[in-house]
């Protein structure tokens, strides 16, 4: 099972980006999925999470600006980021709790995508 993240880049303050994360492999089902980020010199932190039922939770620092969503049919996770600030600069990672076709429970991480907010 693999997660492939994309959509990062350089954006000016106030701009928007949309991150995507596609899951592939022998997947039976995907439970909670989320986005984390890690800025230079800082620990990785939770940005947003969405359950299989669609319930969401956000870090206080991104509430009202970021929206997490999922397309279960496409096994894809999204993070719409609006009103970006320089402090949002980080490597963003997707994470998923996956049940494989052999009924193994795995926690899977994507490779990370760089988001840089700068003028």
Secondary structure, DSSP 4 states (H G I P E B T S, - for coil): -EEEEE--EEE-TT--EEEEEEEESSEEEEEEEEEEEE-TTS--EEEEEE-TT--EEE-TTTTTTEEEEEEGGGTEEEEEE-S--GGG-EEEEEEEEEEETT--EEEEE---EEEEE--
